[in-house]
């Protein structure tokens, strides 16, 4: 993958910066790279990246995907599909800053011939670039992160080329980390320095992204899935259990304190849970509801997302305050999600494996990850039981209703998956705006239009109008 990124006009100086001493002071002396090592940079970059992802889960994904309803009739209510233009700034600005830090890790490690940190850096870059391109579509990629080279107006790459570069980076990381030396545990809050686990995460991430573009023939994603799962699985190890999930588990000890821990409780439980989110869990007698919902008058109850404007329904259950310090909200990619990825790949004939085995394993592990036991007869419930004779769409509905819950607080992934599959089948009501259409992307940050006007205009002309309804490459037929 070509050296990576930044086009942040008013935060351009952050593109020159890296952490070198204090853990929280990620962006310090632009001339101080000689004083830092990959070990200094990795932990703060990971922590910040996960924090940003959690913020987007709470404020954007949960609202769009009917987990929560930030009730009201004012403008800019995301649960109504009314997204203000400035919502787009947050992930763009912050992800590119951390990509610069991950790029510095790669460059420093490359000088030292350290394949371990080089591989970890490539995985982290692939992770953040994938979130950016799936949020906006075409983005600066090959020419990005070149602030030190005075390239402050990088070109936008097509999403297809971004995906090609990400796939190449993950393949390279898989090779680099084969038999590589572990890194210092203090530098790695996710795997405590275990590079074998990083390698499994990288390959699992690769499968997530390959499945997302499998219907697009240009990059031969299906053949790559077959290679990884059927033909050469020993060459592409993946996450094998809940313990190997890519999660920054918040310990509550500085610096690993959940970003939600400092919120006022009233702000935390202000958004109410939706009926869609709660009713499924109630119907299935799913024990996760005890972790994810507060009681209202002795029961778990939600409010309809998209309720009619002006109707002012009563908000009921909300997120309990215990989630404000929950270690598992630092989720990046867990074992259950991987199982549902593999289940879908099997249903669609991309692999020769058993879709039912993956589906049931994913369903079970998604509950067990939260320290709970799978209820007796859960897998034989009317709305959960696997039917091998059902058609592909029916099987997809089963997989994605469970995957929806497995993706709880996983950046913007459930929104990406809904845009790809239309699943789970969310109820669309009269109070949903935007012609009752789920937004297909976020607009580019407004300042980019002036800071990088020429390249912005080229991207818009190629991709389509810069609004929330323009389809990105993998959403198009």
TORSEKE-419754 format. One line per 10 residues: number of its first residue (from 1); for each residue x, y, z of C-alpha. Coordinates in nm, 4 decimals, m for minus. Layout:
TORSEKE-419754
NUM	X,Y,Z | ...
END
This chain:
TORSEKE-419754
1	0.0000,0.0000,0.0000 | 0.1322,0.3400,m0.0917 | 0.2328,0.5684,0.1911 | m0.0771,0.7103,0.3543 | m0.2783,1.0322,0.4056 | m0.4215,1.3692,0.5175 | m0.6218,1.6515,0.3704 | m0.7308,1.8331,0.6798 | m0.7019,2.2002,0.5952 | m0.7428,2.3808,0.9235
11	m0.6011,2.0861,1.1155 | m0.3230,2.0357,0.8635 | m0.0520,2.0796,1.1242 | m0.1816,1.7682,1.2931 | m0.0772,1.5851,0.9808 | 0.2839,1.6565,1.0670 | 0.2640,1.5334,1.4209 | 0.3162,1.2270,1.6316 | 0.3227,1.1231,1.9930 | 0.6663,1.1038,2.1514
21	0.6439,1.1374,2.5281 | 0.3108,1.1750,2.7089 | 0.0529,0.9055,2.6336 | m0.2333,1.1476,2.5723 | m0.0228,1.4047,2.3869 | m0.0516,1.2322,2.0520 | 0.0279,1.5297,1.8335 | 0.3373,1.7080,1.9584 | 0.6712,1.8078,1.8132 | 0.6725,1.7720,1.4340
31	1.0513,1.7550,1.4429 | 1.0655,1.4944,1.7170 | 1.0340,1.1699,1.5259 | 1.3929,1.0856,1.6144 | 1.2848,1.0687,1.9785 | 1.0064,0.8167,1.9348 | 0.9689,0.4477,1.8637 | 0.6776,0.2432,1.7334 | 0.6184,0.1336,2.0937 | 0.5540,0.4944,2.1959
41	0.3049,0.5553,1.9191 | 0.0892,0.2433,1.8994 | m0.1066,0.2502,2.2247 | m0.2227,0.6135,2.2081 | m0.3155,0.5828,1.8405 | m0.5205,0.2698,1.9113 | m0.6901,0.4270,2.2116 | m0.7886,0.7404,2.0231 | m0.9092,0.5440,1.7200 | m1.1337,0.3253,1.9346
51	m1.2675,0.6298,2.1180 | m1.3627,0.7931,1.7893 | m1.5340,0.4749,1.6739 | m1.7327,0.4517,1.9972 | m1.8446,0.8121,1.9582 | m1.9786,0.7422,1.6083 | m2.1526,0.4278,1.7307 | m2.3295,0.6193,2.0042 | m2.4260,0.9260,1.8042 | m2.4720,0.8030,1.4473
61	m2.4972,0.4251,1.4102 | m2.7305,0.3706,1.7041 | m2.9669,0.6395,1.5777 | m2.9713,0.5302,1.2132 | m2.9977,0.1619,1.2988 | m3.2820,0.1930,1.5504 | m3.0860,0.1058,1.8593 | m3.1601,0.4414,2.0228 | m3.3955,0.7330,1.9608 | m3.2700,1.0781,2.0599
71	m3.6245,1.2015,2.0840 | m3.7493,1.5342,1.9534 | m3.8776,1.7144,1.6459 | m3.5962,1.9672,1.6005 | m3.3718,1.9730,1.2953 | m3.0722,1.7412,1.2813 | m3.2305,1.4391,1.4465 | m3.0316,1.1498,1.3018 | m3.2908,0.8873,1.3903 | m3.5198,1.0702,1.1445
81	m3.2508,1.0453,0.8718 | m3.1928,1.4212,0.9056 | m2.8151,1.4584,0.9177 | m2.6525,1.7996,0.9473 | m2.3530,1.8555,0.7196 | m2.1113,1.9037,1.0102 | m2.1728,1.5491,1.1352 | m1.9375,1.4406,0.8583 | m1.6383,1.6265,1.0006 | m1.5732,1.4160,1.3092
91	m1.4628,1.0828,1.1654 | m1.2813,1.2377,0.8689 | m1.0722,1.4713,1.0834 | m0.9898,1.2308,1.3613 | m0.9288,0.9168,1.1558 | m0.6828,1.0933,0.9277 | m0.4872,1.2236,1.2271 | m0.4495,0.8720,1.3661 | m0.3693,0.7341,1.0222 | m0.0757,0.9710,1.0215
101	0.0408,0.8210,1.3507 | 0.0015,0.4675,1.2183 | 0.1974,0.5718,0.9090 | 0.4760,0.7012,1.1353 | 0.4797,0.3649,1.3144 | 0.5303,0.1932,0.9789 | 0.8094,0.4279,0.8703 | 0.9963,0.4002,1.1984 | 0.9587,0.0221,1.2034 | 1.0701,m0.0043,0.8423
111	1.3953,0.1754,0.9260 | 1.4531,m0.0792,1.2015 | 1.3499,m0.3765,0.9884 | 1.0767,m0.4522,1.2421 | 0.8183,m0.6592,1.0548 | 0.5990,m0.6897,1.3649 | 0.5201,m0.3203,1.3954 | 0.5088,m0.2850,1.0174 | 0.2389,m0.5525,0.9977 | 0.0383,m0.4109,1.2884
121	0.0553,m0.0649,1.1336 | m0.0750,m0.1899,0.7983 | m0.3699,m0.3583,0.9715 | m0.4562,m0.0426,1.1624 | m0.4310,0.1682,0.8492 | m0.6537,m0.0762,0.6609 | m0.9081,m0.0649,0.9444 | m0.9356,0.3154,0.9518 | m0.9217,0.3584,0.5750 | m1.2041,0.1063,0.5402
131	m1.4225,0.3052,0.7799 | m1.3478,0.6255,0.5909 | m1.4205,0.4901,0.2446 | m1.7350,0.3089,0.3586 | m1.8566,0.6333,0.5164 | m1.7772,0.8751,0.2318 | m1.6942,0.6706,m0.0800 | m1.3968,0.8048,m0.2764 | m1.1305,0.9444,m0.0400 | m0.7665,1.0567,m0.0407
141	m0.5610,0.7391,m0.0135 | m0.2458,0.6981,m0.2231 | m0.1576,1.0692,m0.2005 | m0.2813,1.1160,0.1548 | m0.0689,1.1676,0.4687 | 0.1905,1.3628,0.2762 | 0.1813,1.6839,0.4757 | 0.5536,1.6667,0.5429 | 0.6087,1.6485,0.1679 | 0.3954,1.9645,0.1316
151	0.1162,1.7822,m0.0471 | m0.1803,1.9497,0.1175 | m0.4268,1.8878,m0.1649 | m0.4197,1.5145,m0.2305 | m0.6278,1.3522,m0.5006 | m0.9275,1.1361,m0.4150 | m0.8924,0.7697,m0.5079 | m1.1929,0.5711,m0.6265 | m1.3390,0.3425,m0.3664 | m1.2436,0.0460,m0.5834
161	m0.8782,0.1535,m0.5754 | m0.8960,0.2162,m0.2013 | m1.0276,m0.1366,m0.1512 | m0.7552,m0.2726,m0.3764 | m0.4918,m0.0969,m0.1660 | m0.6460,m0.2125,0.1609 | m0.6547,m0.5723,0.0403 | m0.2895,m0.5556,m0.0630 | m0.1961,m0.4060,0.2734 | m0.3719,m0.6844,0.4638
171	m0.2061,m0.9517,0.2509 | 0.1315,m0.7904,0.3206 | 0.0586,m0.7726,0.6938 | m0.0310,m1.1426,0.6938 | 0.3124,m1.2205,0.5495 | 0.4998,m0.9830,0.7806 | 0.3391,m1.1286,1.0942 | 0.3956,m1.4940,1.0066 | 0.6302,m1.6080,1.2827 | 0.7169,m1.2485,1.3753
181	0.8466,m1.1464,1.7160 | 0.5976,m1.0201,1.9716 | 0.5998,m0.6489,2.0500 | 0.6164,m0.5034,2.4038 | 0.2909,m0.5758,2.5853 | 0.2766,m0.2221,2.7235 | 0.2518,m0.0837,2.3702 | m0.0536,m0.2895,2.2769 | m0.3817,m0.2519,2.4712 | m0.5633,m0.4935,2.2389
191	m0.3457,m0.8064,2.2237 | m0.0728,m0.7265,2.4778 | 0.1916,m0.7614,2.2083 | 0.0852,m1.0985,2.0662 | 0.1512,m1.0668,1.6931 | m0.0130,m1.4026,1.6162 | m0.3400,m1.2542,1.7414 | m0.2847,m0.9420,1.5342 | m0.2361,m1.1611,1.2292 | m0.5693,m1.3330,1.2974
201	m0.7397,m0.9974,1.3371 | m0.5932,m0.8722,1.0094 | m0.7197,m1.1744,0.8171 | m1.0622,m1.1509,0.9827 | m1.0800,m0.7842,0.8865 | m0.9878,m0.8853,0.5333 | m1.2832,m1.1274,0.5220 | m1.5179,m0.8547,0.6480 | m1.4146,m0.6281,0.3638 | m1.4013,m0.8956,0.0962
211	m1.7586,m0.9950,0.1741 | m1.8645,m0.6318,0.1456 | m1.7409,m0.6153,m0.2137 | m1.7981,m0.9783,m0.3158 | m2.0732,m0.8824,m0.5608 | m1.8314,m0.6515,m0.7443 | m1.6288,m0.8559,m0.9909 | m1.3406,m0.6134,m1.0430 | m1.1274,m0.7262,m0.7471 | m1.2011,m1.1024,m0.7511
221	m1.3110,m1.0931,m0.3886 | m1.4936,m1.4262,m0.4056 | m1.1824,m1.6101,m0.5212 | m0.9877,m1.4508,m0.2369 | m1.2491,m1.5660,0.0150 | m1.2271,m1.9190,m0.1258 | m0.8486,m1.9114,m0.0951 | m0.8565,m1.7933,0.2650 | m1.1343,m2.0225,0.3895 | m1.1255,m2.3343,0.1716
231	m0.7952,m2.3648,m0.0079 | m0.5252,m2.2335,0.2263 | m0.6761,m2.1690,0.5707 | m0.3465,m2.2416,0.7457 | m0.1919,m1.9517,0.5541 | m0.4683,m1.7174,0.6667 | m0.5400,m1.7818,1.0368 | m0.8423,m1.5964,1.1722 | m0.9943,m1.5117,1.5106 | m1.0747,m1.8455,1.6732
241	m1.2738,m1.7616,1.9872 | m1.4127,m1.4734,2.1911 | m1.0822,m1.4193,2.3691 | m0.9104,m1.3476,2.0369 | m1.1627,m1.0807,1.9410 | m1.0156,m0.7411,1.8545 | m1.1417,m0.5394,2.1501 | m0.9720,m0.2641,2.3467 | m1.1074,m0.3725,2.6832 | m1.1308,m0.0678,2.9069
251	m0.9741,m0.1432,3.2441 | m1.0880,0.1728,3.4191 | m0.7256,0.2484,3.5053 | m0.5719,0.5500,3.3315 | m0.5154,0.5790,3.0424 | m0.7562,0.2968,2.9572 | m1.0731,0.4608,3.0822 | m1.3803,0.4435,2.8607 | m1.4532,0.7775,2.6921 | m1.8109,0.7469,2.8185
261	m1.7000,0.7253,3.1820 | m1.6826,1.1047,3.2122 | m2.0271,1.1681,3.0651 | m2.3048,1.2996,3.2831 | m2.5500,1.0149,3.3468 | m2.8378,1.2268,3.2147 | m2.6640,1.2678,2.8803 | m2.5949,0.8965,2.8639 | m2.9472,0.7738,2.9192 | m3.1106,1.0676,2.7381
271	m3.1537,0.8733,2.4110 | m3.4148,0.6015,2.4621 | m3.3997,0.2513,2.3224 | m3.6088,0.1742,2.0166 | m3.8896,m0.0782,2.0041 | m3.7102,m0.2698,1.7273 | m3.3971,m0.3150,1.9381 | m3.5826,m0.4078,2.2568 | m3.8701,m0.6147,2.1201 | m3.6480,m0.8691,1.9467
281	m3.4480,m0.9271,2.2630 | m3.7678,m0.9611,2.4648 | m3.9213,m1.2043,2.2172 | m3.6115,m1.4237,2.2147 | m3.5692,m1.4094,2.5952 | m3.2195,m1.2907,2.5145 | m3.0153,m1.2362,2.8321 | m2.8184,m0.9497,2.6766 | m3.1128,m0.7209,2.7413 | m3.0124,m0.7200,3.1078
291	m2.6776,m0.5692,3.0093 | m2.8038,m0.3293,2.7440 | m3.1339,m0.1892,2.8728 | m3.2709,m0.0266,3.1855 | m3.6083,m0.1257,3.3255 | m3.9061,0.1037,3.2869 | m4.1973,0.0268,3.5195 | m4.0548,m0.3199,3.5690 | m4.0157,m0.4079,3.2023 | m3.7938,m0.3494,2.9021
301	m3.9746,m0.1275,2.6534 | m3.8793,0.0985,2.3654 | m4.0085,0.3875,2.1579 | m4.0690,0.3555,1.7818 | m3.7901,0.5089,1.5765 | m3.9445,0.7378,1.3167 | m4.2545,0.7992,1.5267 | m4.4827,1.0675,1.3738 | m4.3563,1.4228,1.4113 | m4.5461,1.6035,1.6835
311	m4.6780,1.2898,1.8511 | m4.4388,1.3092,2.1505 | m4.4481,0.9458,2.2691 | m4.3196,0.8444,2.6103 | m3.9566,0.7364,2.6210 | m3.9008,0.4221,2.8231 | m3.5906,0.2011,2.8527 | m3.2450,0.3472,2.7932 | m2.8851,0.2306,2.8154 | m2.7986,0.1562,3.1793
321	m2.5184,0.3661,3.3267 | m2.3114,0.0487,3.3738 | m2.2385,0.0620,3.0008 | m2.0541,0.3897,3.0524 | m1.7594,0.1891,3.1885 | m1.8232,m0.1376,3.0046 | m1.4934,m0.2890,2.8804 | m1.6550,m0.4537,2.5765 | m1.7688,m0.1283,2.4158 | m1.4158,m0.0942,2.2793
331	m1.5066,m0.3521,2.0145 | m1.3350,m0.3466,1.6743 | m1.4113,m0.6926,1.5330 | m1.5295,m0.9852,1.7419 | m1.5442,m1.3598,1.6929 | m1.9231,m1.3659,1.6507 | m1.9092,m1.1161,1.3644 | m1.6524,m1.3327,1.1889 | m1.8795,m1.6369,1.2232 | m2.1681,m1.4477,1.0622
341	m1.9361,m1.3342,0.7826 | m1.8444,m1.6962,0.7194 | m2.2087,m1.8047,0.7437 | m2.3098,m1.5621,0.4706 | m2.0145,m1.6630,0.2544 | m2.1247,m2.0254,0.2859 | m2.4901,m1.9457,0.2069 | m2.3852,m1.7667,m0.1104 | m2.1572,m2.0493,m0.2209 | m1.8320,m1.8612,m0.1743
351	m1.7043,m2.1465,0.0432 | m1.7891,m2.5127,0.0867 | m1.8379,m2.4944,0.4628 | m2.1558,m2.5343,0.6706 | m2.3508,m2.2105,0.7010 | m2.5561,m2.3530,0.9873 | m2.2465,m2.4313,1.1911 | m2.1158,m2.0775,1.1505 | m2.4566,m1.9230,1.2206 | m2.5147,m2.1187,1.5398
361	m2.1582,m2.0682,1.6571 | m2.1876,m1.6941,1.5995 | m2.5213,m1.6711,1.7776 | m2.3885,m1.8614,2.0784 | m2.0582,m1.6769,2.1037 | m2.2246,m1.3344,2.0689 | m2.4141,m1.4009,2.3911 | m2.1246,m1.5690,2.5706 | m1.8929,m1.2756,2.4940 | m2.1020,m1.0753,2.7390
371	m2.0416,m1.3295,3.0150 | m2.3851,m1.4854,2.9710 | m2.5052,m1.8373,2.8983 | m2.6971,m1.9336,2.5877 | m3.0533,m2.0021,2.7111 | m3.1863,m2.3529,2.6734 | m3.3638,m2.3959,2.3398 | m3.2516,m2.0513,2.2220 | m3.1306,m2.1868,1.8873 | m3.4616,m2.3661,1.8284
381	m3.6746,m2.0567,1.8844 | m3.9290,m1.9746,1.6139 | m3.7423,m1.6702,1.4849 | m3.3908,m1.8090,1.5331 | m3.3907,m2.1721,1.4268 | m3.1899,m2.2491,1.1138 | m3.3800,m2.3987,0.8205 | m3.1434,m2.5599,0.5746 | m3.4152,m2.5825,0.3091 | m3.4992,m2.2105,0.3201
391	m3.4045,m1.9796,0.0341 | m3.0996,m1.7552,0.0387 | m3.2901,m1.4434,0.1445 | m3.4495,m1.6189,0.4411 | m3.1101,m1.7420,0.5548 | m2.9662,m1.3941,0.5111 | m3.2437,m1.2541,0.7334 | m3.1528,m1.5014,1.0078 | m2.7834,m1.4241,0.9850 | m2.8243,m1.0487,0.9821
401	m3.0752,m1.0211,1.2629 | m2.8152,m1.1866,1.4855 | m2.5223,m1.0005,1.3308 | m2.7011,m0.6722,1.4086 | m2.6696,m0.7465,1.7808 | m2.3165,m0.8852,1.7499 | m2.2154,m0.5477,1.6001 | m2.3357,m0.3583,1.9079 | m2.1082,m0.0526,1.9437 | m1.8831,m0.1497,1.6524
411	m1.8139,0.1902,1.4905 | m2.0428,0.2274,1.1844 | m2.0470,m0.1385,1.0785 | m2.4158,m0.2207,1.1198 | m2.5032,0.0857,0.9091 | m2.2563,m0.0303,0.6428 | m2.4094,m0.3769,0.6479 | m2.7625,m0.2422,0.6200 | m2.6610,m0.0342,0.3194 | m2.5135,m0.3468,0.1613
421	m2.7936,m0.5926,0.2387 | m3.1052,m0.4027,0.3498 | m3.0969,m0.6184,0.6623 | m3.2197,m0.6437,0.9271 | m3.5588,m0.5271,0.8083 | m3.6037,m0.2052,1.0036 | m3.9553,m0.0600,1.0332 | m3.9714,0.2670,0.8372 | m4.2375,0.5024,0.9740 | m4.3945,0.8341,0.8792
431	m4.1509,1.0277,1.0973 | m3.8521,0.9143,0.8952 | m3.7470,1.1970,0.6648 | m3.5267,1.1895,0.3514 | m3.8182,1.0317,0.1638 | m3.7927,0.7502,0.4188 | m3.4652,0.6373,0.2663 | m3.1706,0.5267,0.4788 | m2.8769,0.7644,0.4134 | m2.6273,0.5966,0.1819
441	m2.3174,0.7884,0.2942 | m2.2073,1.1051,0.4716 | m2.1167,1.4190,0.2810 | m1.7554,1.5325,0.2673 | m1.6628,1.7897,0.5327 | m1.7629,2.1352,0.4164 | m1.4152,2.2848,0.4539 | m1.2740,2.0277,0.2107 | m1.4718,2.1990,m0.0640 | m1.2493,2.5070,m0.0322
451	m0.9288,2.3560,0.1073 | m0.8984,2.0988,m0.1725 | m1.1478,2.2397,m0.4213 | m1.0089,2.0998,m0.7466 | m0.9747,1.7429,m0.6266 | m1.3039,1.7618,m0.4396 | m1.4815,1.8660,m0.7584 | m1.3219,1.5816,m0.9539 | m1.4377,1.3323,m0.6916 | m1.7928,1.4655,m0.6898
461	m1.8129,1.4683,m1.0676 | m1.6994,1.1060,m1.0747 | m1.8904,0.9670,m0.7767 | m2.2046,1.1791,m0.7820 | m2.3614,1.4645,m0.5913 | m2.2101,1.5217,m0.2479 | m2.5114,1.4312,m0.0368 | m2.6345,1.1464,0.1789 | m2.8233,0.9722,m0.1018 | m2.5375,0.9175,m0.3476
471	m2.4424,0.5513,m0.3608 | m2.0801,0.4527,m0.3119 | m1.9122,0.2029,m0.5432 | m1.9991,m0.1145,m0.3565 | m2.3643,m0.0081,m0.3224 | m2.4070,0.0190,m0.6967 | m2.5199,m0.2817,m0.9054
END
